[in-house]
């Protein structure tokens, strides 16, 4: 798969240099979008250094084999984690970012997965192996979310009734803002609990 354009440079926000959180985008959901923008704000409030991963998906990405897509995401996330030289302790990812769940499990990294792809065995198996604190957030109207599977992982789960894959209500901006507030509040509690562990 050839890259279609140069990748934007990662954006770094400094806090505690020994506690780095990596924010991982989705397919079309960059770190500038609301869920990840406010995730960064929560992390900074708790003193974390935040590294945002920005990517441009390669041409033909959606048509490539699933194993190739998983490998591409894992490689990009691994490069960002390795660049932190052991200081990366938390992954916060949206949708496609959950393809890196195996990396989180293998490295013992805490994780907050916003709309993880629970219809993909690779992601479900990775979540089952994860021993570090993990938060799973999804909407009941998201076809890639499955509450039964989320609960079976033994991790913290927040399901938002009627929310879609963007954790929004179609045609209801005020209701969508309420959903965003619930996600941010739960993420704030989760990140705060990591300091106590």
Rosetta silent file (secondary structure, phi, psi, omega in degrees, C-alpha in Angstrom):
SEQUENCE: XXXXXXXXXXXXXXXXXXXXXXXXXXXXXXXXXXXXXXXXXXXXXXXXXXXXXXXXXXXXXXXXXXXXXXXXXXXXXXXXXXXXXXXXXXXXXXXXXXXXXXXXXXXXXXXXXXXXXXXXXXXXXXXXXXXXXXXXXXXXXXXXXXXXXXXXXXXXXXXXXXXXXXXXXXXXXXXXXXXXXXXXXXXXXXXXXXXXX
SCORE:     score description
SCORE:     0.000 S_00000001
   1 L     0.000  124.774  179.516    0.000    0.000    0.000 S_00000001
   2 L   -91.803  143.601  177.577    1.479    3.327   -1.038 S_00000001
   3 L   -71.395  140.295 -177.884    0.962    6.444    1.033 S_00000001
   4 L   -88.033  -21.751 -179.975   -1.288    8.984   -0.647 S_00000001
   5 L  -160.380  160.417  177.208    0.196   12.057    1.028 S_00000001
   6 L   -60.701  144.279  178.759    2.824   12.987    3.609 S_00000001
   7 L   -77.007  140.142  173.261    1.743   12.288    7.157 S_00000001
   8 L   -62.617  151.583  177.600    1.156   15.285    9.434 S_00000001
   9 L   -69.926  141.932  176.089    3.729   15.592   12.173 S_00000001
  10 L   -59.924  151.313  178.821    2.667   14.192   15.548 S_00000001
  11 E  -110.735  133.381 -176.149    1.598   16.801   18.074 S_00000001
  12 E  -122.011  135.775  176.760    2.989   16.663   21.597 S_00000001
  13 E  -121.543  121.196 -171.791    1.673   18.361   24.728 S_00000001
  14 L   -85.841  135.080  172.456    4.051   18.246   27.670 S_00000001
  15 L  -140.702 -132.939  177.342    3.155   17.148   31.165 S_00000001
  16 E   -67.139  117.903 -177.503    4.915   14.507   33.271 S_00000001
  17 E   -67.375  -15.716  178.806    7.674   13.135   31.007 S_00000001
  18 E   -93.396   -0.781  178.471    7.434    9.732   32.715 S_00000001
  19 E  -132.519   94.082 -179.219    3.695    9.375   31.978 S_00000001
  20 E  -107.839  133.171  173.558    2.972    9.628   28.281 S_00000001
  21 E  -111.753  135.053  178.408   -0.426    8.898   26.762 S_00000001
  22 E  -103.234  123.593  177.454   -0.736    8.245   23.047 S_00000001
  23 E   -97.600  123.500 -171.928   -3.952    9.432   21.380 S_00000001
  24 E  -115.224  126.519 -177.682   -4.767    7.291   18.331 S_00000001
  25 L   -76.195  173.435  171.940   -7.221    8.373   15.615 S_00000001
  26 L   -98.143 -163.609 -179.207   -9.859    6.392   13.807 S_00000001
  27 L   -61.996  -53.261  179.183  -10.322    6.002   10.065 S_00000001
  28 L  -123.451   24.478 -173.989  -11.722    9.485    9.539 S_00000001
  29 L  -121.541   94.526 -175.192  -11.648   10.672   13.127 S_00000001
  30 L   -79.577  169.791  175.816   -8.561   12.787   13.834 S_00000001
  31 L   -63.247  -10.795  177.529   -7.307   13.978   17.235 S_00000001
  32 L   -82.480  -15.133 -178.579   -8.989   17.322   16.464 S_00000001
  33 L   -73.569  159.063 -168.338  -12.477   15.759   16.607 S_00000001
  34 H   -54.046  -48.785 -176.405  -14.458   16.146   19.863 S_00000001
  35 H   -59.136  -44.206 -177.402  -13.938   12.773   21.561 S_00000001
  36 H   -80.777  -32.128  175.576  -10.163   12.841   21.122 S_00000001
  37 H   -60.089  -47.705 -179.335   -9.834   16.605   21.628 S_00000001
  38 H   -75.639  -26.199  172.456  -11.472   16.335   25.043 S_00000001
  39 H   -61.044  -43.960  177.169   -9.572   13.129   25.823 S_00000001
  40 H   -59.090  -43.705 -179.464   -6.383   15.175   25.394 S_00000001
  41 H   -61.731  -40.405  177.390   -7.792   17.849   27.731 S_00000001
  42 H   -62.275  -46.589 -179.005   -8.570   15.205   30.374 S_00000001
  43 H   -61.037  -44.239  179.323   -5.083   13.749   30.125 S_00000001
  44 H   -64.298  -38.016  178.368   -3.429   17.155   30.440 S_00000001
  45 H   -60.281  -31.824  179.537   -5.628   17.962   33.447 S_00000001
  46 L   -93.342    9.962  172.258   -4.228   14.848   35.136 S_00000001
  47 L    86.787    9.502 -179.883   -0.641   15.838   34.323 S_00000001
  48 E   -78.825  149.472  163.056    0.093   13.432   31.478 S_00000001
  49 E   -80.368  136.522 -176.943    2.268   14.237   28.501 S_00000001
  50 E  -117.952  126.650  174.422    0.103   13.658   25.439 S_00000001
  51 E  -111.565  117.846  177.981    1.400   12.501   22.084 S_00000001
  52 E   -93.533  129.562  176.007   -1.211   12.697   19.310 S_00000001
  53 E   -95.765  122.080  176.749   -0.819   10.298   16.419 S_00000001
  54 L  -112.605  137.001  177.563   -2.025   11.731   13.104 S_00000001
  55 L  -141.483  154.470  171.053   -2.203    9.563   10.030 S_00000001
  56 L  -112.720  116.634 -177.327   -3.150    9.586    6.394 S_00000001
  57 L   -65.431  142.102  179.031   -4.380    6.136    5.449 S_00000001
  58 L   -62.990  153.801  174.478   -2.570    4.617    2.473 S_00000001
  59 L   -56.547  137.090  178.062   -4.314    4.458   -0.888 S_00000001
  60 L    77.463    9.381 -176.435   -6.423    1.311   -1.106 S_00000001
  61 H   -56.651  -47.331 -176.491   -6.415    0.822    2.668 S_00000001
  62 H   -65.072  -23.896 -179.069  -10.130   -0.028    2.867 S_00000001
  63 H   -95.637   -5.151 -178.296   -9.768   -2.629    0.112 S_00000001
  64 L   -78.175  164.367  179.160   -6.665   -4.298    1.532 S_00000001
  65 L   -62.290  147.031 -178.617   -6.741   -7.563    3.486 S_00000001
  66 H   -57.096  -40.253  178.814   -7.698   -7.214    7.142 S_00000001
  67 H   -59.588  -36.717  178.389   -4.322   -8.595    8.235 S_00000001
  68 H   -68.477  -39.790  178.916   -2.600   -5.818    6.267 S_00000001
  69 H   -65.315  -44.040  178.704   -4.773   -3.141    7.865 S_00000001
  70 H   -61.122  -46.495 -179.009   -4.115   -4.508   11.344 S_00000001
  71 H   -60.763  -39.753 -179.522   -0.358   -4.696   10.675 S_00000001
  72 H   -63.411  -47.269  179.286   -0.312   -1.103    9.393 S_00000001
  73 H   -62.957  -46.764 -179.474   -2.066    0.251   12.509 S_00000001
  74 H   -59.456  -40.407  179.819    0.104   -1.835   14.834 S_00000001
  75 H   -64.240  -45.664 -179.658    3.261   -0.609   13.095 S_00000001
  76 H   -63.204  -43.275 -179.473    2.249    3.072   13.352 S_00000001
  77 H   -69.371  -41.753  179.149    1.278    2.749   17.016 S_00000001
  78 H   -60.774  -40.637  178.136    4.396    0.711   17.877 S_00000001
  79 H   -60.503  -42.936 -179.684    6.611    3.376   16.294 S_00000001
  80 H   -68.824  -41.098  178.122    4.964    6.064   18.424 S_00000001
  81 H   -64.133  -46.601 -178.882    5.154    3.974   21.617 S_00000001
  82 H   -62.324  -33.566 -179.734    8.808    3.063   20.995 S_00000001
  83 H   -63.883  -20.252 -179.606    9.689    6.718   20.398 S_00000001
  84 L   -87.179   -1.004  173.285    8.712    7.426   24.017 S_00000001
  85 L    50.452   49.626  175.041   11.455    5.086   25.311 S_00000001
  86 L    89.745   -5.998 -178.305    9.365    3.354   27.943 S_00000001
  87 L   -86.110  -15.485 -179.937    7.423    6.412   29.137 S_00000001
  88 E   -73.790  121.539 -176.067    4.235    5.560   27.209 S_00000001
  89 E  -124.187   -5.516 -174.262    1.828    4.058   29.722 S_00000001
  90 E  -149.655  135.431  172.415   -1.612    4.689   28.215 S_00000001
  91 E  -112.779  134.627  173.080   -3.315    4.415   24.823 S_00000001
  92 E  -124.046  111.441 -173.021   -6.522    6.298   24.028 S_00000001
  93 E  -130.496  150.519  177.819   -7.863    5.208   20.662 S_00000001
  94 E  -109.004  126.851  168.009  -10.914    5.647   18.485 S_00000001
  95 H    50.544 -102.654 -179.850  -12.335    2.816   16.359 S_00000001
  96 H   -52.971  -32.548  178.217   -9.533    1.826   13.938 S_00000001
  97 H   -58.077  -26.706 -179.188   -7.072    2.617   16.717 S_00000001
  98 H   -67.827  -10.310  173.255   -8.383   -0.424   18.618 S_00000001
  99 H   -61.362  -18.590  178.833   -6.551   -2.589   16.072 S_00000001
 100 H   -89.731   14.633  179.512   -3.549   -1.849   18.335 S_00000001
 101 H   -59.662  -34.340  177.480   -5.192   -3.650   21.251 S_00000001
 102 H   -64.749  -38.001  177.766   -2.696   -6.492   20.974 S_00000001
 103 H   -63.939  -42.797  177.518    0.180   -4.056   21.370 S_00000001
 104 H   -60.884  -44.676  179.760   -1.454   -2.654   24.528 S_00000001
 105 H   -63.116  -45.222 -176.887   -1.890   -6.182   25.906 S_00000001
 106 H   -67.642  -29.874 -178.186    1.679   -7.237   25.040 S_00000001
 107 H   -99.400    1.742  179.681    3.227   -4.105   26.572 S_00000001
 108 L    65.023   33.744 -178.208    0.989   -3.969   29.654 S_00000001
 109 L   -90.823  135.943  170.995   -0.351   -0.547   28.677 S_00000001
 110 E   -64.328  155.592 -178.073   -3.548    0.852   30.129 S_00000001
 111 E  -152.136  146.723  169.197   -6.053    1.756   27.415 S_00000001
 112 E  -123.458  114.322 -177.867   -9.280    3.594   26.783 S_00000001
 113 E  -106.380  114.788  178.445  -10.898    2.404   23.560 S_00000001
 114 E   -94.307  114.800 -175.123  -13.643    4.669   22.233 S_00000001
 115 L    56.334   56.275  176.340  -15.881    2.603   19.906 S_00000001
 116 L   -62.225  153.580 -177.955  -13.556   -0.408   19.629 S_00000001
 117 L   -85.226   86.845 -175.972  -14.267   -2.737   16.716 S_00000001
 118 L   -82.328    2.548  173.158  -15.824   -5.610   18.669 S_00000001
 119 L   -90.675   -0.172 -178.310  -16.902   -7.387   15.468 S_00000001
 120 L  -109.205  119.712 -177.717  -13.246   -8.192   14.760 S_00000001
 121 H   -55.433  -37.741  179.992  -11.806  -11.292   16.454 S_00000001
 122 H   -55.880  -45.116 -178.978   -8.321   -9.737   16.557 S_00000001
 123 H   -69.392  -43.825 -178.575   -9.583   -6.884   18.747 S_00000001
 124 H   -63.082  -44.124  178.433  -11.711   -9.133   20.971 S_00000001
 125 H   -62.583  -41.738  179.509   -8.828  -11.565   21.565 S_00000001
 126 H   -62.077  -43.364  178.497   -6.476   -8.673   22.377 S_00000001
 127 H   -63.499  -35.715  177.521   -8.928   -7.260   24.900 S_00000001
 128 H   -65.655  -28.946  179.524   -9.230  -10.693   26.477 S_00000001
 129 H   -85.523  -20.050 -173.873   -5.449  -10.801   26.969 S_00000001
 130 L   -66.171  127.928  178.766   -5.131   -7.273   28.355 S_00000001
 131 L  -104.876  -21.214 -179.371   -4.258   -7.205   32.058 S_00000001
 132 L   -76.306  159.219  178.027   -3.749   -3.448   32.476 S_00000001
 133 L   -53.551  133.898 -176.267   -6.702   -1.178   33.312 S_00000001
 134 E  -141.611  136.886  176.554   -8.902   -0.804   30.244 S_00000001
 135 E  -118.403  131.010  177.529  -12.033    1.207   29.511 S_00000001
 136 E  -115.451  127.824 -178.255  -14.356    0.329   26.617 S_00000001
 137 E  -126.183  127.453  179.620  -16.859    2.934   25.415 S_00000001
 138 E  -152.834  166.631  178.990  -19.500    2.292   22.776 S_00000001
 139 E  -107.750  143.946 -177.348  -22.982    3.155   21.619 S_00000001
 140 L   -67.068  -18.968  178.713  -25.849    0.694   21.469 S_00000001
 141 L   -95.508    9.581  178.664  -26.670    1.814   17.898 S_00000001
 142 L   -90.144  119.812 -178.529  -23.129    1.122   16.679 S_00000001
 143 L   -68.847  -13.035  179.279  -23.045   -2.033   14.519 S_00000001
 144 L   -99.578    6.817  178.716  -19.394   -2.589   15.477 S_00000001
 145 L  -110.278  144.887  177.529  -20.168   -2.573   19.204 S_00000001
 146 L  -144.176  108.016 -175.647  -21.456   -5.552   21.192 S_00000001
 147 H   -59.559  -39.428 -179.715  -22.257   -5.033   24.872 S_00000001
 148 H   -60.509  -44.318  178.722  -22.160   -8.759   25.608 S_00000001
 149 H   -66.407  -43.329  179.527  -18.628   -9.025   24.192 S_00000001
 150 H   -57.738  -47.132  179.970  -17.526   -5.849   25.961 S_00000001
 151 H   -63.590  -34.373 -177.296  -18.760   -7.194   29.298 S_00000001
 152 H   -67.262  -17.156 -179.193  -17.097  -10.572   28.688 S_00000001
 153 L   -75.438  -18.957 -177.897  -13.633   -8.944   28.629 S_00000001
 154 L    82.020    4.825 -179.921  -13.847   -8.086   32.322 S_00000001
 155 L   -92.337  170.370  174.859  -12.876   -4.461   31.651 S_00000001
 156 E   -65.897  138.285 -177.661  -14.712   -1.277   32.553 S_00000001
 157 E  -131.884  134.524  169.769  -17.564   -0.641   30.112 S_00000001
 158 E  -124.568  114.172  174.588  -19.611    2.437   29.312 S_00000001
 159 E  -108.123  133.323 -178.428  -22.453    1.886   26.858 S_00000001
 160 E  -107.666  114.235 -174.315  -24.403    4.906   25.650 S_00000001
 161 L   -62.567  124.539  176.087  -27.964    4.066   24.729 S_00000001
 162 L    81.901   -4.927 -178.987  -28.848    4.946   21.138 S_00000001
 163 L   -77.529  144.478 -179.747  -25.428    6.416   20.277 S_00000001
 164 L   -90.344 -166.779 -176.129  -23.897    5.565   16.906 S_00000001
 165 L   -66.568  -22.754  174.724  -20.268    4.818   15.953 S_00000001
 166 L   -86.294    4.127 -172.653  -19.374    8.486   16.335 S_00000001
 167 L    54.812   48.872  177.602  -20.930    8.388   19.830 S_00000001
 168 L  -136.206  166.913  170.635  -23.545   10.823   18.601 S_00000001
 169 L  -105.446  122.148  179.058  -27.269   10.898   17.920 S_00000001
 170 L   -59.825  125.932  177.385  -27.994   11.527   14.243 S_00000001
 171 L    76.715    9.230 -178.364  -29.880   14.802   13.878 S_00000001
 172 L  -133.153   80.890 -176.882  -29.706   15.619   17.597 S_00000001
 173 H   -64.306  -35.861 -179.948  -26.746   17.912   18.335 S_00000001
 174 H   -68.456  -41.459  175.516  -27.851   18.703   21.904 S_00000001
 175 H   -63.422  -36.109  178.914  -28.265   15.029   22.727 S_00000001
 176 H   -65.954  -37.115  176.490  -24.856   14.379   21.157 S_00000001
 177 H   -64.881  -38.518  176.525  -23.268   16.988   23.424 S_00000001
 178 H   -61.693  -40.523  176.781  -24.814   15.198   26.417 S_00000001
 179 H   -61.648  -46.312  179.197  -23.223   11.947   25.197 S_00000001
 180 H   -57.093  -42.439  179.494  -19.854   13.688   24.846 S_00000001
 181 H   -61.743  -42.669  178.912  -20.154   14.934   28.422 S_00000001
 182 H   -62.304  -41.362  179.109  -20.819   11.399   29.710 S_00000001
 183 H   -64.662  -45.990 -178.290  -17.790   10.052   27.845 S_00000001
 184 H   -63.521  -41.795  178.024  -15.523   12.838   29.112 S_00000001
 185 H   -61.732  -44.016 -179.599  -16.716   12.359   32.713 S_00000001
 186 H   -67.979  -40.250  177.615  -16.085    8.598   32.565 S_00000001
 187 H   -63.524  -38.990  178.413  -12.709    9.082   30.910 S_00000001
 188 H   -61.291  -43.924  177.615  -11.792   11.626   33.601 S_00000001
 189 H   -64.362  -42.344 -179.305  -12.593    9.092   36.332 S_00000001
 190 H   -62.891  -49.228 -179.394  -10.688    6.354   34.518 S_00000001
 191 H   -63.474  -40.572  177.200   -7.570    8.469   33.992 S_00000001
 192 H   -62.177  -34.341 -179.120   -7.746    9.699   37.576 S_00000001
 193 H   -70.303  -22.565 -178.615   -7.928    6.126   38.845 S_00000001
 194 H   -66.173  -33.019  179.580   -4.669    5.237   37.092 S_00000001
 195 H   -66.836  -28.921 -178.039   -2.690    7.461   39.469 S_00000001
 196 H   -82.050  -11.340 -174.804   -4.092    5.532   42.421 S_00000001
 197 L   -93.438    0.000    0.000   -3.049    2.128   41.033 S_00000001
